[in-house]
Amino acid sequence: VRAGVSTGAVPAAPLKSGSYTEMTGAAGENSVEEDSDEEDGADPACCMCATARPTPPDGSKFVTTTDEDLAEADVYLFEESIWDSSLFIGADCFHFSDSALIAVLVALNIFVQLVYCEIVLDYMTDDPFSPESLLSLLRFRGRVAHNVKFADHMTYESMVSQICAEESVLPWADGPLQRQSGIVEVVGRSDCLTKGYPALCALSVFLWLVTIMQDVRATGRFCAALWAVPRGHTLIGQHISTRVGSSVSRGPSIVMLSHVRAWSTVLFVVVPRFLIAAALGYCGTRYLVYSASMSDLLLNAMALAFVKDIDDLLFAAFASPRLKAMIRNVKALEVPEQRLCKRSPAVVPWICLLIVTFMLYYLRSGLIHDFVGRAELANHIMCGGNQNFVYARNPASGIITATPTSAHSEDHDEQQDWDTVAIILNLAQLDLQDGHGFKVPPSLVGIAEKPKTAMVAIGPSVAVEEWARAGTYEGLFNQSLGTLPAEHWTFEHLWTLSTRGRKHAADTISCTDGAGAQSVHALRAQVEKTLGYSTAAMMHQTPGDICQSLVDKCGLMNMTALRALCPTSCGCHMWRDIPAGFYAGENFGCPLACNTMMTAMRKSGRLGMDNCTDVTPSEFASKGLVNYMRSASEYVTANPESAQVMEKTLHFFLSKNFLDYTEEVSRKLLSSLKNMVDFLLSDAFVEGMSNGTWEFNAGVPHPRRLKGCDFVTSWEFAALFQLDLCQVGAGFRSIRTYCPEACKCSPRLPECPIIGCWGTPYASEFFTPAPMLVSPMPTFAPMPTVA
């Protein structure tokens, strides 16, 4: 009824002062109901009462709508949120407590969302592949990743090779390994056809932009609907809606809004809502792109959706039930139709879709592309180029020296790492069984019952007591570690072994074959690991037999472990015809106890007198001296700088005429320095000495025509090879026994002859019984003070 008269020409009942009621009939039949406090048991507080009695802008008294009218109109439906309920702050139908609560919640919502954006921008949007991070990664690759200190000393692999293989047991590689895993997750693995992170990131950003666009459109529709409400004194009436078969529902109906309320809503609700949507869009996009992990990307996307809905959460948590019911039943506001929409109703959705698509394209080609590109650069910095080398800086000269390392291989890990695992799990008496989809590795099957291949350290205070309890040394060794008492001394001993060098470790071993392994099982296992292969002949041999069968390998540089396990067979206690040759020193595995034994046996004189004079040049063809000079040459050539140092030294000596060659010979040698260096570092040089040709180059003798001991102890030899064979304490065996005169020996100098040259300084009772050298070695060493 638009003119104040009902369809049946019955005058409409007047409304209560200041009230305005709309009623929607059940089947499209319009009716008018007087808005009285007593009618239908209505609560007076539910009526939206104005302070005056205004009339609708078109002059009519009543407005009724049908469901079909609402369905055809473009309307804004109020949601149960802080934003929408803020429109009714201060309305007469709202209790003061409700208005105050909504105002506080609006401020709280704005504060929480802005603080969240600030925290995200400050702490959670750091680019893990920023230029500063790439520079840090370059420093890590150049200083730490190839440093020999951080390499795997069991597999001889550099740390960077294990990091790039994403498999390392080094405890200090956990951080770099986790970072490399994140890099690989972003750039994708080489065996994957697609890069998952860029695609998932673009999809997440698209959905987030769609969510923000939804909020922006809702805010825009709210503003448009608000602006379409007629201006005047604020009039909020009661809207009564009935449905067929349902009860009557009442709710506020906005008829007019004052300019103050409209502008206040725009300034304090619409504008903050737009700004927060823009801030959330910016922060959320950076937050998603810089997740650097697909699992984190999904979690972050869900966290953003939660933050966006904080206004709904606050309303649901703190609004009263009456307030929720009122907001739920607010009559929808009509949204005015734009001219452009009259021609094409879908033009606005298309514009929004194009905006989101353009933003996604911009971010995909900009932010996401740059982020993935920096991740690929980080992967190249860490794993590009040659990974298989390590370096060390010479503390004296500061020069960096590098050497190749083994490439990372799963097969290599199977052979090396599982050996150590098996030894430790054997000590732990860990009984492993197949089950639940797990299969025990073949090398660990029945590991608890296998013989021990590790050494047991027993302190001196409990050694005698445990020896008596076990009955035999072998019985003592076969006891479980859980039955032996703990002692701080042995713990400190093991700590020292792990932190000191080979020289200190060799000082703790007895000078007897097998003593360094404590059992034949441990000896056999370590010898096989050192050689790289196993032989069936070792299965039932004693430690002495095993060591005697490997004497020919004692003079090799890489057999340090063999010399420590078999010091007697390798001749660490001997002073002539030593199988270990040049390497019969503590730095190369020979125990310190062997030096003590050698000195005591030389003092005893029971094995013959020492030679008081230098051996003749022809004696350099003997097996002992050939082995000694060959191992000394191997030691020199193992240094990669030897050739360069020797060439510079020769050039300096020849150009300054320090060598007693004629000028013509010096010029010829200067023109062929490389050939001369190659000769000195080759086997031909050592073979020439054994054949009696004492030359520095083919056809070029010693400048002073020296031979024999004088040749190898001359200053020219020491300068060219950077090695003084008469020196003692450098970790190798000196040549003093063979060349006492050339080395200027005296009775009290180490490794010099003692008996028969300058008298006998000590009594003959100071000797170690000869049977220890000529009889077969015992299966087990006597109980040592240091295990």
Buried (B, 14 or more C-beta within 10 A) or exposed (E): BEEBEBEEEEEBEEBBEBBBBBBBBBEEEBBBBEBBBEEEEBEEBBBBBBEEEBBBEEEEBBBBBBBEEBEEEBBBEBBBBBBBBBBBBEBBBBBEEBBEBBBEBBEBBBEBBBEBBEEBBEEBBEBBBBEEBBEEBEEBBEEBBBBBEBBBEEBBBBBBBBBBBEEBEBEEBEEBBEBBEBBBBBBBEEEEEEBBBBEBBBEBBBBBBBBBBEBBEBBBBBBBBBBEBEEBEBBBBBBBBBEEEEEBBBBBBBBBBEEEBBEBBBEBBBEBBBBBBEBBBBBBBBBBBBBBBBEBBBEBBEBBEEBBBBBBBBBEEBBEEBBBBBBEBBBBBBBEEEEEBEEEEEEBEEEBEEEBEEBBEEBBEEBBEEBBEBBBBBBBBBBEEEBBBBBBEEEEEEEEBEEEBBEBBEEBBEEBBBBEBBBEBBBEEEEBEEEEEEEEEEBBBEBBEBEBBBBBBBBBEBBEEBBEEBEEBEEBBBBEEEEBEEBEEBEEBEEEEEEEEBBEBBBBBBBBBBBBBBBBBBBBBBBBBBBEEEBEEBEEBBBBBBBBBBBEBBBBEEBBBBBBBBBBBBBBBBBBBBBBBBBBBBBBBBBBBBBEBBBBBBBBBBBEEBBEEBBEBEBBEBEBBBBBBBBBBBBBBEEEEBBEBBBEBBEEBBEEEBBEBEEEBBEBBEEEBEEBBBBBBEEBBBBBBBEEBBBBBEEBBBBEEBBBBBBBBBEBBBBBBEBBBBBBEEBBBBBBBBBBBBBEBEBEBEBBBBBEBBEBEBEEEEBBEEEBBEEEBBBBBEBBEBB
